């Protein structure tokens, strides 16, 4: 076992005290989730700015208390640097009850700095650090103990490269005066609402196409019941029941164990067990909701004439503007946002506010109003601005 791993509370306390005054730290985690609902944290890697401060922390070590680390995560004077932070932050939120702050996500920063949509960590290491990642331990079972020195070296290298990546991107943001662009994105990552998993919202993950009000009510009730059971049993939600079975239940509204056992993907044993009873109770609750309180399916409005071509033009404009500015288009708007802009000049989308409006939103509205035009030039798309 490498000496760089921290496996006791005393060692963790001493290490956290040694980096407590650092202006920033780089952080990464290794976790497993394929067989559980909650991510199983297996390793935490962290480093301060100075070389030699990188460590791996073993959260599975018997008796270890992570409280000293949480102190660093809560310290608002210490910037926490992650890459693609969402899942790492969810883990810390579940453990700490709050989101580490302040934050710097190098994936988002790279998008602001022109490295493309959702750039990977390996790509940044290659482009910024001019190094190739060792992929030999990529598919490690991080819950297995003991970890080898090679596995630990692979894990810790993530936070050592991250130091150089952060410094490069931070300098680039300051040179281009785009640091405030990143701050807007970090506000979303820093919000506890981003990580709260309300079972009442679980139905939104189920791909439902149409359906009558009662059908939709059953989907909502059964999805909420499934989420609660998955959380309580720490199992993936599809290990409780799959989405296809959930939709079949909503369509047939079973009232008895016999009805339930005929649902595709549900066995007689499932129907007769505790899960079967709980599921039938969820269906019964949905059936007892008064008609006037049932959810209403969204109205299928006919698309406005010319909306499709206008959306296509906005896509071209978006790509052109983003290439010129060196910003990932995904950070500005997605396809649904463009459709909404095409339909409504005052659409409530990020692209029509703040720095995104300056970069793209104003041009999008000008294109709709005929004040700019798009033509093919020698080096791609040219934006022609007409005098008003």
C-alpha positions as CSV (number, residue, x, y, z in Angstrom):
1,X,0.0,0.0,0.0
2,X,1.3,3.4,-1.0
3,X,2.4,5.8,1.8
4,X,0.3,8.5,0.1
5,X,-3.0,6.9,1.2
6,X,-4.7,8.3,4.3
7,X,-6.5,5.6,6.3
8,X,-6.9,7.0,9.8
9,X,-8.7,10.0,11.3
10,X,-5.4,11.3,12.9
11,X,-3.6,11.2,9.6
12,X,-6.5,13.0,7.9
13,X,-6.6,15.6,10.6
14,X,-2.9,16.3,10.3
15,X,-3.1,16.5,6.5
16,X,-6.1,18.8,6.4
17,X,-4.3,21.1,8.9
18,X,-1.3,21.2,6.6
19,X,-3.3,22.5,3.6
20,X,-5.9,24.6,5.5
21,X,-4.3,27.8,4.4
22,X,-4.2,26.9,0.7
23,X,-6.1,29.3,-1.7
24,X,-7.4,26.3,-3.7
25,X,-7.4,22.5,-3.8
26,X,-8.0,20.0,-6.5
27,X,-10.4,17.2,-5.7
28,X,-11.6,14.0,-7.4
29,X,-13.4,10.9,-6.2
30,X,-13.7,7.2,-7.2
31,X,-17.0,5.7,-6.6
32,X,-19.2,2.8,-7.7
33,X,-22.9,2.9,-8.5
34,X,-23.8,0.1,-10.8
35,X,-25.4,-2.0,-8.0
36,X,-26.6,0.6,-5.6
37,X,-28.9,3.6,-5.6
38,X,-26.6,5.8,-3.6
39,X,-23.0,6.2,-5.0
40,X,-20.5,4.2,-2.9
41,X,-17.6,6.4,-2.2
42,X,-14.4,4.4,-2.5
43,X,-11.5,6.9,-2.7
44,X,-11.0,10.7,-2.4
45,X,-8.0,12.3,-4.1
46,X,-7.0,15.8,-3.1
47,X,-4.1,18.2,-3.6
48,X,-3.0,21.7,-2.6
49,X,-1.2,23.9,-5.1
50,X,2.3,22.7,-4.2
51,X,3.8,19.5,-5.6
52,X,4.0,16.7,-3.0
53,X,0.7,17.7,-1.3
54,X,-1.4,15.2,-3.3
55,X,-3.0,12.4,-1.2
56,X,-5.5,9.7,-1.5
57,X,-8.0,9.3,1.3
58,X,-9.6,5.9,2.0
59,X,-13.3,6.5,3.1
60,X,-13.7,2.7,3.5
61,X,-11.0,2.5,6.1
62,X,-12.4,1.1,9.4
63,X,-13.1,3.9,11.9
64,X,-12.1,6.8,9.7
65,X,-14.0,10.1,10.3
66,X,-14.1,12.4,7.3
67,X,-15.0,15.5,9.4
68,X,-11.6,17.2,8.9
69,X,-12.0,16.9,5.1
70,X,-15.5,18.3,5.3
71,X,-14.0,21.4,7.1
72,X,-11.9,22.0,4.0
73,X,-14.9,21.5,1.7
74,X,-16.9,24.0,3.8
75,X,-14.2,26.6,4.0
76,X,-15.3,29.5,1.8
77,X,-11.7,30.8,1.6
78,X,-10.6,27.7,-0.2
79,X,-11.6,27.2,-3.8
80,X,-12.5,23.6,-4.7
81,X,-11.4,22.6,-8.2
82,X,-13.1,19.6,-9.8
83,X,-13.5,18.3,-13.4
84,X,-17.1,17.4,-14.4
85,X,-18.1,18.1,-10.8
86,X,-21.8,17.1,-10.7
87,X,-21.5,13.5,-9.4
88,X,-18.6,14.3,-7.1
89,X,-20.6,17.1,-5.6
90,X,-23.7,14.9,-5.2
91,X,-21.6,12.6,-3.1
92,X,-20.3,15.4,-0.8
93,X,-23.8,16.8,-0.6
94,X,-25.2,13.4,0.6
95,X,-22.4,13.1,3.1
96,X,-22.2,16.7,4.4
97,X,-25.7,17.9,3.9
98,X,-24.4,20.9,1.9
99,X,-22.5,21.6,-1.3
100,X,-18.8,22.4,-1.1
101,X,-18.1,26.0,-2.1
102,X,-16.7,28.0,-3.8
103,X,-16.3,25.9,-6.9
104,X,-14.3,25.8,-10.2
105,X,-15.3,23.1,-12.7
106,X,-12.6,22.7,-15.3
107,X,-15.0,21.0,-17.8
108,X,-17.2,24.1,-17.8
109,X,-14.3,26.4,-17.8
110,X,-12.8,24.6,-20.8
111,X,-16.1,25.0,-22.6
112,X,-15.9,28.8,-21.9
113,X,-12.3,28.8,-23.2
114,X,-13.1,27.1,-26.5
115,X,-12.2,23.5,-25.9
116,X,-15.5,22.3,-27.3
117,X,-18.7,20.8,-25.9
118,X,-18.3,18.6,-22.7
119,X,-14.5,18.2,-23.2
120,X,-13.1,15.1,-21.4
121,X,-10.4,15.1,-18.7
122,X,-8.1,13.0,-20.9
123,X,-8.4,15.6,-23.7
124,X,-7.4,18.4,-21.4
125,X,-4.4,16.5,-20.0
126,X,-3.3,16.0,-23.6
127,X,-3.8,19.5,-24.8
128,X,-2.8,21.5,-21.7
129,X,-0.4,19.3,-19.9
130,X,1.1,17.7,-23.0
131,X,0.9,14.3,-21.4
132,X,-0.9,11.0,-22.0
133,X,-2.9,9.4,-19.2
134,X,-2.1,5.9,-18.0
135,X,-5.3,4.0,-18.8
136,X,-4.3,0.7,-17.2
137,X,-6.3,1.2,-14.0
138,X,-9.4,2.8,-15.6
139,X,-11.7,-0.1,-14.9
140,X,-10.5,-0.8,-11.3
141,X,-12.8,-2.1,-8.7
142,X,-12.2,0.8,-6.4
143,X,-14.1,-0.9,-3.5
144,X,-11.6,-3.8,-3.5
145,X,-8.9,-3.7,-0.8
146,X,-6.0,-3.5,-0.7
147,X,-5.4,-1.1,-3.6
148,X,-2.0,-1.4,-5.3
149,X,0.6,1.4,-5.6
150,X,-0.2,1.5,-9.3
151,X,-3.9,2.0,-8.7
152,X,-3.2,4.8,-6.2
153,X,-0.7,6.5,-8.5
154,X,-3.3,6.4,-11.3
155,X,-6.0,7.9,-9.0
156,X,-3.7,10.6,-7.5
157,X,-2.5,11.7,-10.9
158,X,-6.0,13.0,-11.6
159,X,-5.6,15.8,-9.0
160,X,-1.9,16.5,-9.9
161,X,-2.8,17.1,-13.6
162,X,-5.8,19.1,-12.4
163,X,-3.5,21.6,-10.8
164,X,-2.0,22.6,-14.1
165,X,-5.3,22.5,-16.0
166,X,-6.9,24.8,-13.4
167,X,-4.0,27.3,-13.6
168,X,-4.1,27.4,-17.4
169,X,-7.9,27.8,-17.6
170,X,-8.0,30.4,-14.8
171,X,-5.4,32.5,-16.5
172,X,-7.3,32.2,-19.8
173,X,-10.5,33.3,-18.2
174,X,-8.9,36.3,-16.7
175,X,-7.2,37.3,-20.0
176,X,-10.5,37.2,-21.9
177,X,-12.5,38.7,-19.0
178,X,-14.8,35.7,-18.9
179,X,-14.4,34.7,-15.3
180,X,-18.0,36.0,-14.6
181,X,-19.3,33.7,-17.3
182,X,-18.0,30.7,-15.3
183,X,-19.5,32.1,-12.1
184,X,-23.0,31.9,-13.4
185,X,-22.5,28.2,-14.1
186,X,-20.9,27.6,-10.7
187,X,-24.0,29.1,-9.0
188,X,-26.1,26.2,-10.4
189,X,-23.5,23.6,-9.3
190,X,-23.4,25.2,-5.9
191,X,-27.1,25.1,-5.3
192,X,-28.4,22.4,-3.0
193,X,-31.5,22.2,-5.2
194,X,-29.4,20.6,-7.9
195,X,-28.8,17.5,-5.8
196,X,-32.1,17.1,-3.9
197,X,-33.8,14.0,-5.1
198,X,-37.5,14.4,-4.4
199,X,-39.4,11.2,-5.1
200,X,-42.3,13.3,-6.2
201,X,-40.3,14.4,-9.2
202,X,-39.1,10.9,-10.1
203,X,-41.7,10.5,-12.9
204,X,-39.9,13.1,-14.9
205,X,-37.2,10.5,-15.7
206,X,-39.7,8.2,-17.3
207,X,-40.2,8.7,-21.0
208,X,-43.9,9.1,-21.3
209,X,-45.5,9.9,-24.6
210,X,-49.0,11.3,-24.2
211,X,-51.4,9.6,-22.0
212,X,-54.7,10.4,-20.3
213,X,-54.8,12.3,-17.0
214,X,-55.4,9.1,-14.9
215,X,-52.6,7.3,-16.7
216,X,-50.2,10.2,-15.9
217,X,-51.3,10.2,-12.2
218,X,-50.5,6.5,-11.9
219,X,-47.1,7.1,-13.5
220,X,-46.4,9.8,-10.9
221,X,-47.5,7.7,-8.0
222,X,-45.7,4.5,-9.0
223,X,-42.5,6.4,-9.9
224,X,-42.5,8.1,-6.5
225,X,-43.1,4.8,-4.7
226,X,-40.3,3.1,-6.7
227,X,-37.9,6.0,-5.9
228,X,-38.6,5.7,-2.1
229,X,-38.1,1.9,-2.2
230,X,-34.9,2.2,-4.2
231,X,-33.5,4.8,-1.8
232,X,-34.5,2.7,1.3
233,X,-33.1,-0.6,-0.2
234,X,-30.1,1.2,-1.8
235,X,-30.8,-0.5,-5.1
236,X,-30.9,1.0,-8.7
237,X,-34.5,2.1,-9.4
238,X,-34.8,-0.3,-12.3
239,X,-33.9,-3.2,-10.0
240,X,-37.3,-2.5,-8.3
241,X,-39.2,-2.3,-11.5
242,X,-38.2,-1.3,-15.0
243,X,-39.7,1.7,-16.8
244,X,-41.5,-0.5,-19.3
245,X,-43.2,-2.4,-16.5
246,X,-44.1,0.9,-14.8
247,X,-45.8,2.2,-18.0
248,X,-47.7,-1.1,-18.4
249,X,-48.9,-0.7,-14.8
250,X,-50.1,2.8,-15.5
251,X,-51.9,1.5,-18.6
252,X,-53.7,-1.4,-16.9
253,X,-54.2,0.0,-13.4
254,X,-54.0,-3.4,-11.6
255,X,-56.2,-3.8,-8.6
256,X,-55.2,-7.3,-7.3
257,X,-52.2,-9.5,-7.0
258,X,-53.5,-11.6,-9.9
259,X,-53.7,-8.4,-12.1
260,X,-50.2,-7.4,-11.0
261,X,-48.6,-10.8,-11.7
262,X,-49.8,-10.5,-15.4
263,X,-47.7,-7.3,-15.9
264,X,-44.7,-7.8,-18.1
265,X,-41.5,-8.1,-16.1
266,X,-43.2,-8.8,-12.8
267,X,-43.1,-12.3,-11.3
268,X,-45.7,-13.9,-9.1
269,X,-43.2,-13.7,-6.2
270,X,-42.9,-10.0,-6.7
271,X,-46.6,-9.5,-6.7
272,X,-47.2,-11.5,-3.5
273,X,-44.3,-9.8,-1.6
274,X,-44.0,-6.5,0.2
275,X,-43.1,-4.7,-3.0
276,X,-46.3,-6.0,-4.7
277,X,-48.5,-4.6,-1.9
278,X,-46.7,-1.3,-1.9
279,X,-47.1,-1.0,-5.6
280,X,-50.8,-1.8,-5.5
281,X,-51.2,0.8,-2.8
282,X,-49.5,3.4,-5.0
283,X,-51.9,2.6,-7.9
284,X,-54.9,2.8,-5.5
285,X,-53.8,6.3,-4.4
286,X,-53.6,7.4,-8.0
287,X,-57.1,6.0,-8.7
288,X,-58.5,7.9,-5.7
289,X,-57.3,11.3,-6.8
290,X,-60.3,13.4,-7.8
291,X,-60.8,13.9,-11.5
292,X,-60.4,17.7,-11.2
293,X,-56.9,17.2,-9.5
294,X,-55.5,15.0,-12.2
295,X,-52.5,16.2,-14.2
296,X,-53.3,17.5,-17.6
297,X,-51.3,16.4,-20.6
298,X,-49.6,19.3,-22.4
299,X,-51.5,20.7,-25.3
300,X,-50.1,19.6,-28.7
301,X,-50.0,22.9,-30.4
302,X,-49.5,23.1,-34.1
303,X,-46.0,24.5,-34.9
304,X,-46.1,28.0,-36.3
305,X,-45.5,28.3,-40.0
306,X,-41.8,28.8,-40.7
307,X,-40.7,27.8,-37.2
308,X,-38.6,24.8,-38.4
309,X,-36.6,26.8,-40.9
310,X,-36.1,29.6,-38.4
311,X,-34.8,27.2,-35.8
312,X,-32.4,25.8,-38.4
313,X,-31.1,29.3,-39.2
314,X,-30.7,30.0,-35.4
315,X,-28.6,26.8,-35.2
316,X,-26.3,28.0,-37.9
317,X,-26.0,31.5,-36.3
318,X,-25.3,29.9,-32.9
319,X,-22.5,27.7,-34.3
320,X,-21.0,30.6,-36.2
321,X,-21.0,33.0,-33.2
322,X,-19.6,30.4,-30.9
323,X,-16.8,29.5,-33.3
324,X,-15.9,33.1,-33.6
325,X,-15.9,33.7,-29.8
326,X,-14.3,30.3,-29.0
327,X,-17.1,29.1,-26.8
328,X,-18.8,25.7,-26.7
329,X,-22.3,26.2,-28.2
330,X,-23.8,23.8,-25.7
331,X,-23.0,26.4,-23.0
332,X,-25.2,28.9,-24.8
333,X,-28.3,27.1,-26.0
334,X,-29.7,23.7,-26.8
335,X,-32.1,22.7,-29.5
336,X,-35.2,23.2,-27.3
337,X,-33.9,26.7,-26.4
338,X,-33.6,27.6,-30.1
339,X,-37.1,26.4,-30.8
340,X,-38.4,28.6,-28.0
341,X,-36.5,31.6,-29.3
342,X,-37.8,31.0,-32.8
343,X,-41.4,31.0,-31.4
344,X,-41.1,33.8,-28.9
345,X,-38.8,36.9,-28.7
346,X,-39.2,36.9,-24.9
347,X,-38.7,33.2,-24.3
348,X,-37.4,32.4,-20.8
349,X,-34.1,30.8,-21.8
350,X,-30.5,31.5,-20.7
351,X,-29.5,32.6,-24.2
352,X,-31.7,35.8,-23.9
353,X,-30.1,37.1,-20.7
354,X,-26.6,38.1,-19.4
355,X,-23.5,37.4,-21.3
356,X,-25.2,34.8,-23.5
357,X,-27.5,37.5,-24.8
358,X,-24.5,39.6,-25.7
359,X,-22.8,36.7,-27.5
360,X,-25.8,35.2,-29.3
361,X,-29.3,36.4,-28.0
362,X,-29.2,39.8,-29.6
363,X,-28.1,38.4,-32.9
364,X,-30.8,35.7,-32.7
365,X,-33.5,38.3,-32.3
366,X,-32.0,40.5,-35.0
367,X,-32.0,37.5,-37.4
368,X,-35.7,36.9,-36.7
369,X,-36.4,40.6,-37.4
370,X,-34.4,40.6,-40.7
371,X,-31.7,42.9,-39.4
372,X,-28.9,40.4,-40.1
373,X,-28.5,37.8,-42.8
374,X,-26.3,34.7,-43.1
375,X,-24.3,34.0,-46.3
376,X,-21.6,31.6,-47.2
377,X,-18.1,33.2,-47.2
378,X,-14.7,32.0,-48.1
379,X,-14.0,30.8,-44.5
380,X,-17.5,29.7,-43.6
381,X,-20.6,31.6,-42.6
382,X,-20.6,35.4,-42.8
383,X,-23.0,37.4,-40.7
384,X,-24.2,40.5,-42.6
385,X,-25.6,43.3,-40.5
386,X,-28.1,45.5,-42.2
387,X,-28.4,49.2,-41.4
388,X,-31.7,50.2,-39.7
